[in-house]
Amino acid sequence: MTADADDLRFPVGKFHKPRAPLTRAERASAILDMAELPARLGDAVRGLSEEQLDTPYRDGGWTVRQVVHHVADSHLNAYCRMRLAVTEDNPTIKPYAEDRWADLADARSAPVGISLALLESLHARLDAFLQSVPADQFARTLQHPESGAQTLDSLVALYGWHSRHHTAHITELRKRNGW
């Protein structure tokens, strides 16, 4: 039995924006998912050959290599956005064309170790930052030109999910292919 396309695109399920502020436990869980990302993503790609790194995780999807570089790109943006939400009054952030970023030559060919090292340092800073934010500050907002107002809580939930989502793209591909 093969998985359907939605299973392959959303191996941990689709993201659902929280309707209310996160509970302390939900917030801690999402922050932990982010903190564990560098190790989990590193484990997911450990031992893969260049050919395996250049294998799409699904038909029409990004390669494993592109996924790793995308996560670094995305989480760099997330780190900046979260800090802006805390330090500015409802800032408007600039979106980026993640599909175009993933199609750039470096995302298609650079060693994944570069992005893994970046994620290790980035997530150490991100975790230190989020652990230092007072609970009431998680209600602070930013404006995304395409999706509207987002709270720091909703960003934490999103990037906790995002951490599990893309790691699962790789781990599920490894299972399907017996790697």
FIKELO-681460 format. One record per residue: residue in three letters; x, y, z of N, C-alpha, C in turn. Coordinates in pm, whole numbers, plus 50000, padded with zeros to 5 digits. Layout:
N
ALAXYZXYZXYZ;...
END
This chain:
179
MET500844988250000500005000050000500895012550000;THR500645021649911501435033949905500675045349970;ALA501425054650024500825066450087500275075749980;ASP499165082650011498675092249913499505105049919;ALA499305113749820500135125849807500055134649930;ASP498875135749992498745144050113499555138350228;ASP499585124950240500405118750345501875122250325;LEU502325122250202503725125250174504035140050195;ARG503105148750162503315163150181503225167050328;PHE502355160350403502095164150542502235152050634;PRO503445147150651503645134750728503305135950876;VAL503245148050930502825149851071501475156951077;GLY500785157750963499505164750955499715179250917;LYS498635185650873498695199650835498765208450959;PHE499365220150944499435229651055498075236151075;HIS497675237251199496455244251236496835255551332;LYS496605267851286496915279551366496105279151495;PRO496745281151609495995280951734494955292051737;ARG493775288851790492685298551798492795307051925;ALA493565302552019493715309652146495205309452183;PRO495575317352281496975316652325497345302252363;LEU498585298752340499045285552380499045284452532;THR498795272452580498985270052723500485269552749;ARG500855270452874502285269552907502885256352856;ALA502135245552870502605232352826502725231752674;GLU501735237152602501785237252455502985245452406;ARG503185256952468504315265552430505635258452456;ALA505765252352573507005245252607507265233752510;SER506205226752469506355215652375506835220652239;ALA506255231652190506655237052060508085242352065;ILE508445248752174509815253852189510795242152194;LEU510415231352261511265219452265511415213252126;ASP510325212852049510425207751911511455215751831;MET511455228951850512445237351780513845234751833;ALA513985233751963515315231552023515925218351978;GLU515075208351958515565195151918515785193651768;LEU515325203651691515425202751545516845199851495;PRO517865207351536519195204751477519645190151492;ALA519465184551610519885170651631519025160951551;ARG517725163151552516825154051479517035154751328;LEU517225166751276517465168151133518825162051096;GLY519815164351182521125158251160521055143151159;ASP520305137451254520125122951257519405118051131;ALA518445125951084517655121950967518505120750841;VAL519545128950828520365128650706521675121150725;ARG521995117450848523265110750875523415098150790;GLY524565097150723524885085350645524305085050505;LEU523565095350466523005095350330524085098650228;SER524025092150115524955094750005524535107449933;GLU525395112349847525055124049765523815121249680;GLU523735109249626522575105549544521295105549629;GLN521385100549749520215100649837519825114849877;LEU520825123349904520535137249938519855144549823;ASP520095140049702519505146349584518235139149537;THR517645131149624516395124249596515225132449651;PRO514215135049569513025142149620512305133549725;TYR511765140049827511055132549931509695127549881;ARG509225133249769507985128749703508075133049558;ASP507255127349472507195131649332506855146449327;GLY507675154049256507435168349243507865176549364;GLY508445170049463508855177049585510335180549582;TRP510745187549686512145191149701512985178849732;THR514275179949700515205169449739515475170549889;VAL516045160149944516435160450086517345172450110;ARG518295174650022519225185850034518465199250039;GLN517525200849947516735213249943515905214950070;VAL515385204050123514615204750246515495209950360;VAL516685204550373517585208950481517915223750467;HIS518255227950346518575242150326517345250950345;HIS516165246050304514925253550327514685255750476;VAL514885245550555514655246850700515565257750756;ALA516815258050715517725268550763517235282350718;ASP516865283650592516355296450542515115300850619;SER514195291650635512925294650701513125298450847;HIS513965291150916514135293751059514985306151086;LEU515845309750992516515322851002515485333950996;ASN514565332850902513485342850891512625342651016;ALA512305330951067511465329851187512135336651306;TYR513415334351324514155340351435514045355651429;CYS514265361151311514155375751295512735380451320;ARG511765373351267510365377251284509945377051430;MET510365366751502510005365851644510615377251725;ARG511855380451695512505391451766511855404851730;LEU511465406551605510755418651565509425419951639;ALA508705408951653507415409251722507555413851866;VAL508665410351930508875414052070509425428252085;THR510165432951986510855445752002510205457451929;GLU509255454651841508595465351766507085464251784;ASP506395475151756504955475651772504275470751645;ASN503835458051647503095451951537503775454251401;PRO505045450251387505745452851261505175444651145;THR505315450051026504985442650905506265436150856;ILE506215423250837507415415950793507385414350642;LYS508525411050587508625408650444508615393650418;PRO507635389050339507645374950301508785372250202;TYR509065359750179510065356050078509535344249998;ALA510025342849878509575332149788510365319449819;GLU509875311649915510635299949960510885290049847;ASP509955288749753510185279749641511345284449554;ARG511465297549536512585302949458513895301549535;TRP513855303849666515065302049746515545287549736;ALA514605278049742514965263849736515485259749599;ASP515195267849497515655264749362516985271349328;LEU517505279749417518815285849392519905275149393;ALA520985277849323522055267949306522605262749438;ASP522785271649537523355266949664522405257249734;ALA521095259549725520135250649789520065237149718;ARG520425236949591520405224449515521715216849521;SER522815223749566524105216749557525025218049678;ALA524825227649765525745229449878525635217749976;PRO526715214650044526675203950145525645207250254;VAL524895197150297523885199450400524525203150534;GLY525775199450554526455202750679526505217650707;ILE526525225650602526535240250619525255244650690;SER524125240150642522845243950704522645237250839;LEU523145225250856523035218650987523825226351093;ALA525025231051056525825239051151525135252251182;LEU524575258451079523835270951099522655268651193;LEU521905258051173520755255051257521155252451401;GLU522285246151422522765243451558522935256451636;SER523635265951578523845278951644522555287051650;LEU521845287451540520605295151534519615290551640;HIS519445277551653518465272351748518925273751892;ALA520225274151915520705277152051520295291352088;ARG520465300751996520035314552020518525315652029;LEU517815308951940516355309451941515815304152072;ASP516355293052119515895287352245516195296852361;ALA517395302552365517735312052471516775323952468;PHE516495328852349515565340152334514175336352385;LEU513625325352335512255321652372512125318352521;GLN513165312552578513135309452722513135322352805;SER513645333252748513755345852822512535354952805;VAL511655351752713510495360252686509445358252796;PRO509015369152861507945367952961506645362952897;ALA505875355252972504665348952919503725358752849;ASP503565370652903502635380252843503095385252706;GLN504385383952676504915388652548504595379352431;PHE504135367152461503775357852354502485362152283;ALA501805372152337500615377652271500965388852174;ARG502225393252173502645404052081502465399251938;THR502245408851849501905405351710502855411351609;LEU502785405451492503385411151371502365409451261;GLN502585416651153501695415751038502415409050923;HIS501815398450873502315391850753501425396950638;PRO502025402550533501205408350425500225398650360;GLU500525385750364499655375950300498685369150397;SER499105366850520498255359350613497765367450732;GLY498125380150738497575388750842498325388050974;ALA497615391651081498215392351214498615378651265;GLN499795378151325500295365951387500875369651523;THR500555361651623501135363951754502445356251765;LEU503245359851862504455352051889504065337651920;ASP502985335551995502505321952021502225314351892;SER501545320851796501235313751672502505310451594;LEU503505319251601504785316551535505505304851601;VAL505475304451734506085293351807505415280151769;ALA504095280351763503365268151724503725264051581;LEU503765273851490504085271051351505475265051335;TYR506465271051397507835266151377508145253651457;GLY507405251151564507495238151630507005227251534;TRP505835229851473505295220651373506255219351254;HIS506745230651205507645230751089508885222251114;SER509385222551237510555214551274510265199651259;ARG509105195351305508725181251295508345177451152;HIS507665186651083507155184450947508275180850849;HIS509305189250842510355186750743511295175450784;THR511515173650912512305162150955511595149250913;ALA510275149050929509495137150890509515134850740;HIS509625145350659509755143150515510945133850489;ILE512025136350558513265128750535513175114950600;THR512725114250725512665101150793511655091850725;GLU510555097350675509565088950606510105084150471;LEU510855092850400511495088550275512475077250303;ARG513245078650409514205068050444513485054850471;LYS512365055650541511595043250569511085037150440;ARG510475045550355509895040350229510955034050141;ASN512165039950141513215034950053514165025050120;GLY513935022050245514785012450316516205017250339;TRP516355030450356517695036150378517995035950526;
END
